Amino acid sequence: MANNTETTKKVSAELLCLLLLSERDMYVYEITQEISRRSQGLLSLAEAAIYVTMYRLVKNGYVTDRREMIGQTKPRIRVYYHITDDGREYFEKILEAHKRAMKGLKYFFAYVEEPGEPALEV
């Protein structure tokens, strides 16, 4: 049986990140926590994977980043990410592709019955 990390690798990190950033600016730790929370723990991405995704999205112009100093006793820099208009267009494009793929998988697995379980309803 696949663990949560293996399952998440099969889901587009870009799609998940852009969806969250379309709601509000976030930093990487928030993104990882929100992915886990919304999927009820079934999906998880390491912060390192999110950073790689964010670097790629920034490089491609889909996301911008801004740095803010936080903390008074132990100041540090937190990087917030913001989706751009091009990022919103890209998000819509990959969202439609994922929806189509999920629909196809749903139809495909409707024909598969596990012993003692009914086939998926389509």
N, CA, C and O atoms as a GROMACS GRO file, in nm:
protein
  488
    1MET      N    1   0.084  -0.119   0.000
    1MET     CA    2   0.000   0.000   0.000
    1MET      C    3   0.089   0.125   0.000
    1MET      O    4   0.188   0.131   0.072
    2ALA      N    5   0.052   0.225  -0.082
    2ALA     CA    6   0.132   0.347  -0.092
    2ALA      C    7   0.112   0.433   0.031
    2ALA      O    8   0.002   0.441   0.086
    3ASN      N    9   0.221   0.499   0.074
    3ASN     CA   10   0.207   0.593   0.185
    3ASN      C   11   0.163   0.728   0.133
    3ASN      O   12   0.151   0.747   0.012
    4ASN      N   13   0.139   0.823   0.224
    4ASN     CA   14   0.086   0.954   0.184
    4ASN      C   15   0.180   1.028   0.090
    4ASN      O   16   0.135   1.093  -0.004
    5THR      N   17   0.310   1.018   0.112
    5THR     CA   18   0.406   1.087   0.028
    5THR      C   19   0.402   1.031  -0.113
    5THR      O   20   0.404   1.108  -0.210
    6GLU      N   21   0.397   0.899  -0.127
    6GLU     CA   22   0.390   0.839  -0.260
    6GLU      C   23   0.263   0.880  -0.332
    6GLU      O   24   0.265   0.907  -0.452
    7THR      N   25   0.152   0.886  -0.260
    7THR     CA   26   0.026   0.927  -0.320
    7THR      C   27   0.034   1.072  -0.368
    7THR      O   28  -0.009   1.103  -0.479
    8THR      N   29   0.090   1.159  -0.286
    8THR     CA   30   0.098   1.300  -0.320
    8THR      C   31   0.185   1.324  -0.442
    8THR      O   32   0.156   1.414  -0.521
    9LYS      N   33   0.291   1.246  -0.459
    9LYS     CA   34   0.379   1.264  -0.574
    9LYS      C   35   0.303   1.248  -0.705
    9LYS      O   36   0.342   1.303  -0.807
   10LYS      N   37   0.194   1.174  -0.701
   10LYS     CA   38   0.115   1.150  -0.821
   10LYS      C   39   0.016   1.264  -0.846
   10LYS      O   40  -0.048   1.267  -0.952
   11VAL      N   41   0.003   1.354  -0.754
   11VAL     CA   42  -0.084   1.470  -0.769
   11VAL      C   43   0.007   1.590  -0.795
   11VAL      O   44   0.112   1.602  -0.732
   12SER      N   45  -0.032   1.677  -0.884
   12SER     CA   46   0.053   1.790  -0.920
   12SER      C   47   0.072   1.886  -0.804
   12SER      O   48  -0.024   1.945  -0.753
   13ALA      N   49   0.196   1.901  -0.761
   13ALA     CA   50   0.228   1.998  -0.656
   13ALA      C   51   0.194   2.139  -0.704
   13ALA      O   52   0.148   2.222  -0.626
   14GLU      N   53   0.217   2.164  -0.832
   14GLU     CA   54   0.183   2.295  -0.886
   14GLU      C   55   0.034   2.324  -0.872
   14GLU      O   56  -0.004   2.434  -0.831
   15LEU      N   57  -0.048   2.227  -0.904
   15LEU     CA   58  -0.192   2.244  -0.895
   15LEU      C   59  -0.234   2.277  -0.752
   15LEU      O   60  -0.311   2.370  -0.729
   16LEU      N   61  -0.184   2.200  -0.657
   16LEU     CA   62  -0.220   2.221  -0.516
   16LEU      C   63  -0.174   2.359  -0.468
   16LEU      O   64  -0.250   2.430  -0.402
   17CYS      N   65  -0.051   2.395  -0.500
   17CYS     CA   66   0.004   2.524  -0.455
   17CYS      C   67  -0.072   2.641  -0.518
   17CYS      O   68  -0.107   2.736  -0.449
   18LEU      N   69  -0.096   2.633  -0.648
   18LEU     CA   70  -0.165   2.743  -0.714
   18LEU      C   71  -0.308   2.757  -0.666
   18LEU      O   72  -0.360   2.869  -0.655
   19LEU      N   73  -0.373   2.646  -0.636
   19LEU     CA   74  -0.508   2.654  -0.582
   19LEU      C   75  -0.507   2.731  -0.450
   19LEU      O   76  -0.588   2.821  -0.430
   20LEU      N   77  -0.416   2.697  -0.362
   20LEU     CA   78  -0.408   2.766  -0.232
   20LEU      C   79  -0.371   2.912  -0.249
   20LEU      O   80  -0.427   2.999  -0.182
   21LEU      N   81  -0.277   2.940  -0.339
   21LEU     CA   82  -0.236   3.079  -0.360
   21LEU      C   83  -0.343   3.162  -0.430
   21LEU      O   84  -0.342   3.284  -0.422
   22SER      N   85  -0.436   3.095  -0.498
   22SER     CA   86  -0.547   3.170  -0.559
   22SER      C   87  -0.643   3.222  -0.453
   22SER      O   88  -0.723   3.312  -0.480
   23GLU      N   89  -0.634   3.167  -0.333
   23GLU     CA   90  -0.719   3.211  -0.222
   23GLU      C   91  -0.653   3.323  -0.142
   23GLU      O   92  -0.720   3.418  -0.099
   24ARG      N   93  -0.520   3.311  -0.122
   24ARG     CA   94  -0.447   3.415  -0.046
   24ARG      C   95  -0.298   3.387  -0.055
   24ARG      O   96  -0.257   3.275  -0.086
   25ASP      N   97  -0.219   3.489  -0.027
   25ASP     CA   98  -0.074   3.471  -0.022
   25ASP      C   99  -0.040   3.380   0.096
   25ASP      O  100  -0.102   3.389   0.203
   26MET      N  101   0.057   3.294   0.076
   26MET     CA  102   0.096   3.199   0.180
   26MET      C  103   0.246   3.177   0.177
   26MET      O  104   0.312   3.206   0.077
   27TYR      N  105   0.300   3.126   0.288
   27TYR     CA  106   0.439   3.083   0.291
   27TYR      C  107   0.441   2.930   0.292
   27TYR      O  108   0.338   2.867   0.315
   28VAL      N  109   0.558   2.873   0.267
   28VAL     CA  110   0.568   2.729   0.242
   28VAL      C  111   0.512   2.643   0.354
   28VAL      O  112   0.439   2.548   0.327
   29TYR      N  113   0.544   2.673   0.478
   29TYR     CA  114   0.493   2.591   0.588
   29TYR      C  115   0.340   2.591   0.588
   29TYR      O  116   0.277   2.487   0.609
   30GLU      N  117   0.279   2.708   0.565
   30GLU     CA  118   0.132   2.715   0.558
   30GLU      C  119   0.078   2.626   0.447
   30GLU      O  120  -0.023   2.558   0.465
   31ILE      N  121   0.144   2.627   0.334
   31ILE     CA  122   0.100   2.546   0.219
   31ILE      C  123   0.102   2.399   0.255
   31ILE      O  124   0.005   2.327   0.230
   32THR      N  125   0.213   2.352   0.315
   32THR     CA  126   0.222   2.209   0.351
   32THR      C  127   0.113   2.171   0.451
   32THR      O  128   0.053   2.064   0.440
   33GLN      N  129   0.089   2.257   0.548
   33GLN     CA  130  -0.012   2.228   0.650
   33GLN      C  131  -0.152   2.228   0.589
   33GLN      O  132  -0.235   2.144   0.625
   34GLU      N  133  -0.178   2.319   0.499
   34GLU     CA  134  -0.312   2.329   0.438
   34GLU      C  135  -0.339   2.211   0.345
   34GLU      O  136  -0.451   2.161   0.340
   35ILE      N  137  -0.238   2.166   0.273
   35ILE     CA  138  -0.254   2.047   0.188
   35ILE      C  139  -0.291   1.927   0.275
   35ILE      O  140  -0.383   1.852   0.242
   36SER      N  141  -0.220   1.909   0.384
   36SER     CA  142  -0.248   1.797   0.474
   36SER      C  143  -0.387   1.810   0.536
   36SER      O  144  -0.462   1.712   0.543
   37ARG      N  145  -0.422   1.930   0.583
   37ARG     CA  146  -0.551   1.952   0.648
   37ARG      C  147  -0.667   1.927   0.553
   37ARG      O  148  -0.762   1.856   0.587
   38ARG      N  149  -0.660   1.985   0.433
   38ARG     CA  150  -0.772   1.973   0.339
   38ARG      C  151  -0.788   1.832   0.285
   38ARG      O  152  -0.898   1.792   0.248
   39SER      N  153  -0.680   1.757   0.281
   39SER     CA  154  -0.689   1.619   0.231
   39SER      C  155  -0.710   1.520   0.345
   39SER      O  156  -0.707   1.398   0.325
   40GLN      N  157  -0.734   1.573   0.464
   40GLN     CA  158  -0.752   1.492   0.585
   40GLN      C  159  -0.634   1.398   0.605
   40GLN      O  160  -0.651   1.282   0.646
   41GLY      N  161  -0.515   1.448   0.576
   41GLY     CA  162  -0.392   1.374   0.599
   41GLY      C  163  -0.356   1.274   0.490
   41GLY      O  164  -0.254   1.205   0.501
   42LEU      N  165  -0.437   1.264   0.386
   42LEU     CA  166  -0.409   1.167   0.280
   42LEU      C  167  -0.301   1.215   0.183
   42LEU      O  168  -0.236   1.134   0.116
   43LEU      N  169  -0.282   1.345   0.175
   43LEU     CA  170  -0.177   1.401   0.090
   43LEU      C  171  -0.079   1.478   0.177
   43LEU      O  172  -0.118   1.548   0.270
   44SER      N  173   0.048   1.462   0.147
   44SER     CA  174   0.149   1.540   0.219
   44SER      C  175   0.266   1.565   0.126
   44SER      O  176   0.308   1.478   0.049
   45LEU      N  177   0.318   1.685   0.134
   45LEU     CA  178   0.436   1.722   0.057
   45LEU      C  179   0.538   1.780   0.153
   45LEU      O  180   0.504   1.860   0.240
   46ALA      N  181   0.662   1.740   0.138
   46ALA     CA  182   0.769   1.796   0.220
   46ALA      C  183   0.789   1.942   0.183
   46ALA      O  184   0.765   1.982   0.069
   47GLU      N  185   0.833   2.021   0.279
   47GLU     CA  186   0.860   2.162   0.253
   47GLU      C  187   0.960   2.177   0.138
   47GLU      O  188   0.946   2.267   0.056
   48ALA      N  189   1.058   2.090   0.132
   48ALA     CA  190   1.158   2.097   0.025
   48ALA      C  191   1.092   2.084  -0.112
   48ALA      O  192   1.131   2.152  -0.206
   49ALA      N  193   0.994   1.996  -0.124
   49ALA     CA  194   0.922   1.978  -0.251
   49ALA      C  195   0.843   2.103  -0.286
   49ALA      O  196   0.834   2.141  -0.403
   50ILE      N  197   0.786   2.167  -0.186
   50ILE     CA  198   0.710   2.290  -0.210
   50ILE      C  199   0.805   2.401  -0.253
   50ILE      O  200   0.773   2.478  -0.344
   51TYR      N  201   0.922   2.411  -0.187
   51TYR     CA  202   1.020   2.514  -0.226
   51TYR      C  203   1.062   2.496  -0.372
   51TYR      O  204   1.070   2.594  -0.446
   52VAL      N  205   1.089   2.374  -0.413
   52VAL     CA  206   1.128   2.347  -0.552
   52VAL      C  207   1.015   2.391  -0.646
   52VAL      O  208   1.040   2.453  -0.750
   53THR      N  209   0.892   2.359  -0.609
   53THR     CA  210   0.776   2.399  -0.689
   53THR      C  211   0.764   2.550  -0.696
   53THR      O  212   0.739   2.606  -0.803
   54MET      N  213   0.781   2.618  -0.582
   54MET     CA  214   0.770   2.764  -0.579
   54MET      C  215   0.879   2.829  -0.664
   54MET      O  216   0.851   2.924  -0.737
   55TYR      N  217   1.002   2.779  -0.656
   55TYR     CA  218   1.111   2.834  -0.737
   55TYR      C  219   1.076   2.824  -0.886
   55TYR      O  220   1.097   2.918  -0.962
   56ARG      N  221   1.022   2.708  -0.926
   56ARG     CA  222   0.985   2.687  -1.066
   56ARG      C  223   0.871   2.782  -1.107
   56ARG      O  224   0.875   2.842  -1.215
   57LEU      N  225   0.771   2.797  -1.020
   57LEU     CA  226   0.658   2.884  -1.051
   57LEU      C  227   0.700   3.031  -1.058
   57LEU      O  228   0.651   3.106  -1.142
   58VAL      N  229   0.792   3.072  -0.970
   58VAL     CA  230   0.845   3.210  -0.974
   58VAL      C  231   0.923   3.230  -1.103
   58VAL      O  232   0.906   3.331  -1.172
   59LYS      N  233   1.009   3.135  -1.136
   59LYS     CA  234   1.091   3.144  -1.257
   59LYS      C  235   1.005   3.157  -1.382
   59LYS      O  236   1.041   3.228  -1.476
   60ASN      N  237   0.890   3.088  -1.384
   60ASN     CA  238   0.801   3.091  -1.499
   60ASN      C  239   0.703   3.208  -1.498
   60ASN      O  240   0.624   3.224  -1.591
   61GLY      N  241   0.708   3.290  -1.393
   61GLY     CA  242   0.623   3.408  -1.387
   61GLY      C  243   0.482   3.382  -1.338
   61GLY      O  244   0.396   3.469  -1.350
   62TYR      N  245   0.457   3.264  -1.284
   62TYR     CA  246   0.322   3.230  -1.235
   62TYR      C  247   0.301   3.275  -1.091
   62TYR      O  248   0.187   3.288  -1.044
   63VAL      N  249   0.411   3.299  -1.021
   63VAL     CA  250   0.407   3.336  -0.880
   63VAL      C  251   0.516   3.440  -0.855
   63VAL      O  252   0.621   3.437  -0.919
   64THR      N  253   0.489   3.532  -0.764
   64THR     CA  254   0.593   3.624  -0.718
   64THR      C  255   0.617   3.595  -0.570
   64THR      O  256   0.534   3.532  -0.503
   65ASP      N  257   0.730   3.642  -0.520
   65ASP     CA  258   0.758   3.623  -0.378
   65ASP      C  259   0.793   3.756  -0.314
   65ASP      O  260   0.847   3.846  -0.379
   66ARG      N  261   0.762   3.767  -0.186
   66ARG     CA  262   0.800   3.885  -0.110
   66ARG      C  263   0.849   3.839   0.027
   66ARG      O  264   0.798   3.743   0.084
   67ARG      N  265   0.947   3.910   0.076
   67ARG     CA  266   1.007   3.874   0.204
   67ARG      C  267   0.962   3.972   0.311
   67ARG      O  268   0.960   4.093   0.290
   68GLU      N  269   0.926   3.917   0.427
   68GLU     CA  270   0.888   4.000   0.541
   68GLU      C  271   0.967   3.957   0.663
   68GLU      O  272   0.987   3.837   0.686
   69MET      N  273   1.012   4.054   0.739
   69MET     CA  274   1.081   4.026   0.864
   69MET      C  275   0.975   3.997   0.970
   69MET      O  276   0.881   4.074   0.988
   70ILE      N  277   0.990   3.884   1.040
   70ILE     CA  278   0.897   3.850   1.147
   70ILE      C  279   0.974   3.822   1.275
   70ILE      O  280   1.094   3.794   1.272
   71GLY      N  281   0.904   3.828   1.386
   71GLY     CA  282   0.965   3.799   1.515
   71GLY      C  283   1.044   3.918   1.568
   71GLY      O  284   1.117   3.984   1.494
   72GLN      N  285   1.028   3.943   1.697
   72GLN     CA  286   1.100   4.056   1.756
   72GLN      C  287   1.222   4.010   1.835
   72GLN      O  288   1.327   4.073   1.828
   73THR      N  289   1.207   3.900   1.911
   73THR     CA  290   1.322   3.853   1.988
   73THR      C  291   1.418   3.773   1.901
   73THR      O  292   1.539   3.775   1.922
   74LYS      N  293   1.362   3.702   1.803
   74LYS     CA  294   1.442   3.622   1.711
   74LYS      C  295   1.399   3.655   1.568
   74LYS      O  296   1.329   3.576   1.504
   75PRO      N  297   1.439   3.770   1.517
   75PRO     CA  298   1.393   3.811   1.383
   75PRO      C  299   1.438   3.712   1.275
   75PRO      O  300   1.550   3.661   1.278
   76ARG      N  301   1.350   3.689   1.181
   76ARG     CA  302   1.383   3.605   1.066
   76ARG      C  303   1.298   3.651   0.948
   76ARG      O  304   1.200   3.724   0.964
   77ILE      N  305   1.336   3.606   0.833
   77ILE     CA  306   1.265   3.644   0.711
   77ILE      C  307   1.170   3.532   0.672
   77ILE      O  308   1.207   3.414   0.670
   78ARG      N  309   1.047   3.570   0.643
   78ARG     CA  310   0.947   3.475   0.594
   78ARG      C  311   0.914   3.516   0.450
   78ARG      O  312   0.893   3.633   0.421
   79VAL      N  313   0.911   3.417   0.362
   79VAL     CA  314   0.882   3.444   0.221
   79VAL      C  315   0.738   3.406   0.191
   79VAL      O  316   0.697   3.291   0.207
   80TYR      N  317   0.661   3.506   0.148
   80TYR     CA  318   0.523   3.485   0.108
   80TYR      C  319   0.517   3.476  -0.044
   80TYR      O  320   0.589   3.546  -0.115
   81TYR      N  321   0.430   3.390  -0.094
   81TYR     CA  322   0.414   3.371  -0.238
   81TYR      C  323   0.278   3.422  -0.281
   81TYR      O  324   0.179   3.409  -0.208
   82HIS      N  325   0.273   3.481  -0.401
   82HIS     CA  326   0.152   3.544  -0.454
   82HIS      C  327   0.133   3.498  -0.599
   82HIS      O  328   0.227   3.504  -0.678
   83ILE      N  329   0.013   3.453  -0.633
   83ILE     CA  330  -0.015   3.410  -0.771
   83ILE      C  331  -0.033   3.532  -0.861
   83ILE      O  332  -0.096   3.630  -0.821
   84THR      N  333   0.022   3.525  -0.982
   84THR     CA  334   0.009   3.633  -1.080
   84THR      C  335  -0.110   3.604  -1.172
   84THR      O  336  -0.171   3.498  -1.164
   85ASP      N  337  -0.141   3.700  -1.259
   85ASP     CA  338  -0.248   3.676  -1.358
   85ASP      C  339  -0.211   3.560  -1.449
   85ASP      O  340  -0.296   3.477  -1.481
   86ASP      N  341  -0.084   3.553  -1.492
   86ASP     CA  342  -0.040   3.439  -1.574
   86ASP      C  343  -0.053   3.309  -1.495
   86ASP      O  344  -0.086   3.204  -1.550
   87GLY      N  345  -0.026   3.316  -1.365
   87GLY     CA  346  -0.040   3.199  -1.280
   87GLY      C  347  -0.184   3.152  -1.270
   87GLY      O  348  -0.210   3.031  -1.267
   88ARG      N  349  -0.277   3.245  -1.265
   88ARG     CA  350  -0.420   3.210  -1.262
   88ARG      C  351  -0.461   3.140  -1.392
   88ARG      O  352  -0.535   3.042  -1.389
   89GLU      N  353  -0.413   3.191  -1.505
   89GLU     CA  354  -0.442   3.127  -1.633
   89GLU      C  355  -0.382   2.986  -1.639
   89GLU      O  356  -0.448   2.892  -1.683
   90TYR      N  357  -0.258   2.974  -1.595
   90TYR     CA  358  -0.191   2.843  -1.593
   90TYR      C  359  -0.265   2.748  -1.501
   90TYR      O  360  -0.285   2.631  -1.534
   91PHE      N  361  -0.307   2.797  -1.384
   91PHE     CA  362  -0.383   2.714  -1.290
   91PHE      C  363  -0.510   2.661  -1.354
   91PHE      O  364  -0.540   2.542  -1.342
   92GLU      N  365  -0.585   2.746  -1.423
   92GLU     CA  366  -0.710   2.703  -1.488
   92GLU      C  367  -0.680   2.593  -1.592
   92GLU      O  368  -0.755   2.496  -1.603
   93LYS      N  369  -0.572   2.611  -1.665
   93LYS     CA  370  -0.534   2.513  -1.767
   93LYS      C  371  -0.502   2.376  -1.705
   93LYS      O  372  -0.552   2.274  -1.750
   94ILE      N  373  -0.417   2.375  -1.601
   94ILE     CA  374  -0.380   2.246  -1.542
   94ILE      C  375  -0.495   2.188  -1.459
   94ILE      O  376  -0.505   2.066  -1.444
   95LEU      N  377  -0.581   2.273  -1.405
   95LEU     CA  378  -0.698   2.224  -1.332
   95LEU      C  379  -0.790   2.148  -1.427
   95LEU      O  380  -0.838   2.040  -1.392
   96GLU      N  381  -0.815   2.202  -1.544
   96GLU     CA  382  -0.901   2.134  -1.642
   96GLU      C  383  -0.840   2.000  -1.684
   96GLU      O  384  -0.911   1.900  -1.698
   97ALA      N  385  -0.709   1.998  -1.704
   97ALA     CA  386  -0.641   1.873  -1.741
   97ALA      C  387  -0.654   1.769  -1.630
   97ALA      O  388  -0.676   1.651  -1.658
   98HIS      N  389  -0.641   1.812  -1.504
   98HIS     CA  390  -0.654   1.718  -1.392
   98HIS      C  391  -0.797   1.670  -1.377
   98HIS      O  392  -0.821   1.553  -1.347
   99LYS      N  393  -0.893   1.759  -1.396
   99LYS     CA  394  -1.034   1.719  -1.386
   99LYS      C  395  -1.067   1.613  -1.492
   99LYS      O  396  -1.135   1.515  -1.464
  100ARG      N  397  -1.017   1.636  -1.614
  100ARG     CA  398  -1.039   1.539  -1.722
  100ARG      C  399  -0.976   1.405  -1.687
  100ARG      O  400  -1.038   1.300  -1.707
  101ALA      N  401  -0.854   1.408  -1.634
  101ALA     CA  402  -0.786   1.284  -1.596
  101ALA      C  403  -0.861   1.213  -1.484
  101ALA      O  404  -0.875   1.090  -1.486
  102MET      N  405  -0.909   1.288  -1.384
  102MET     CA  406  -0.981   1.227  -1.272
  102MET      C  407  -1.112   1.165  -1.320
  102MET      O  408  -1.151   1.058  -1.274
  103LYS      N  409  -1.179   1.232  -1.412
  103LYS     CA  410  -1.304   1.178  -1.467
  103LYS      C  411  -1.276   1.048  -1.542
  103LYS      O  412  -1.350   0.950  -1.528
  104GLY      N  413  -1.168   1.048  -1.620
  104GLY     CA  414  -1.130   0.926  -1.693
  104GLY      C  415  -1.097   0.813  -1.597
  104GLY      O  416  -1.136   0.698  -1.622
  105LEU      N  417  -1.027   0.842  -1.489
  105LEU     CA  418  -0.995   0.739  -1.390
  105LEU      C  419  -1.121   0.687  -1.322
  105LEU      O  420  -1.134   0.568  -1.295
  106LYS      N  421  -1.214   0.777  -1.294
  106LYS     CA  422  -1.339   0.736  -1.231
  106LYS      C  423  -1.413   0.638  -1.322
  106LYS      O  424  -1.461   0.535  -1.276
  107TYR      N  425  -1.422   0.671  -1.451
  107TYR     CA  426  -1.487   0.581  -1.547
  107TYR      C  427  -1.412   0.449  -1.557
  107TYR      O  428  -1.472   0.342  -1.559
  108PHE      N  429  -1.280   0.458  -1.563
  108PHE     CA  430  -1.198   0.338  -1.575
  108PHE      C  431  -1.220   0.245  -1.457
  108PHE      O  432  -1.241   0.125  -1.475
  109PHE      N  433  -1.215   0.300  -1.335
  109PHE     CA  434  -1.228   0.216  -1.216
  109PHE      C  435  -1.371   0.173  -1.188
  109PHE      O  436  -1.393   0.088  -1.102
  110ALA      N  437  -1.467   0.229  -1.257
  110ALA     CA  438  -1.606   0.185  -1.242
  110ALA      C  439  -1.620   0.040  -1.287
  110ALA      O  440  -1.713  -0.030  -1.246
  111TYR      N  441  -1.528  -0.004  -1.371
  111TYR     CA  442  -1.532  -0.142  -1.420
  111TYR      C  443  -1.458  -0.240  -1.331
  111TYR      O  444  -1.464  -0.361  -1.353
  112VAL      N  445  -1.389  -0.189  -1.231
  112VAL     CA  446  -1.310  -0.274  -1.143
  112VAL      C  447  -1.387  -0.297  -1.014
  112VAL      O  448  -1.426  -0.202  -0.946
  113GLU      N  449  -1.408  -0.421  -0.982
  113GLU     CA  450  -1.476  -0.453  -0.857
  113GLU      C  451  -1.381  -0.530  -0.767
  113GLU      O  452  -1.319  -0.628  -0.808
  114GLU      N  453  -1.370  -0.484  -0.646
  114GLU     CA  454  -1.294  -0.556  -0.545
  114GLU      C  455  -1.386  -0.663  -0.486
  114GLU      O  456  -1.507  -0.642  -0.478
  115PRO      N  457  -1.330  -0.776  -0.446
  115PRO     CA  458  -1.415  -0.877  -0.383
  115PRO      C  459  -1.490  -0.819  -0.263
  115PRO      O  460  -1.429  -0.762  -0.173
  116GLY      N  461  -1.619  -0.834  -0.264
  116GLY     CA  462  -1.700  -0.787  -0.154
  116GLY      C  463  -1.735  -0.639  -0.159
  116GLY      O  464  -1.804  -0.589  -0.070
  117GLU      N  465  -1.689  -0.567  -0.262
  117GLU     CA  466  -1.719  -0.425  -0.274
  117GLU      C  467  -1.786  -0.398  -0.407
  117GLU      O  468  -1.747  -0.456  -0.508
  118PRO      N  469  -1.886  -0.311  -0.409
  118PRO     CA  470  -1.949  -0.276  -0.537
  118PRO      C  471  -1.856  -0.188  -0.620
  118PRO      O  472  -1.768  -0.122  -0.567
  119ALA      N  473  -1.878  -0.189  -0.752
  119ALA     CA  474  -1.800  -0.102  -0.841
  119ALA      C  475  -1.834   0.043  -0.808
  119ALA      O  476  -1.942   0.072  -0.755
  120LEU      N  477  -1.743   0.134  -0.839
  120LEU     CA  478  -1.767   0.275  -0.818
  120LEU      C  479  -1.888   0.321  -0.899
  120LEU      O  480  -1.910   0.274  -1.010
  121GLU      N  481  -1.964   0.412  -0.842
  121GLU     CA  482  -2.075   0.469  -0.918
  121GLU      C  483  -2.023   0.580  -1.005
  121GLU      O  484  -1.943   0.663  -0.961
  122VAL      N  485  -2.069   0.584  -1.129
  122VAL     CA  486  -2.026   0.688  -1.222
  122VAL      C  487  -2.136   0.789  -1.240
  122VAL      O  488  -2.119   0.885  -1.315
   0.00000   0.00000   0.00000
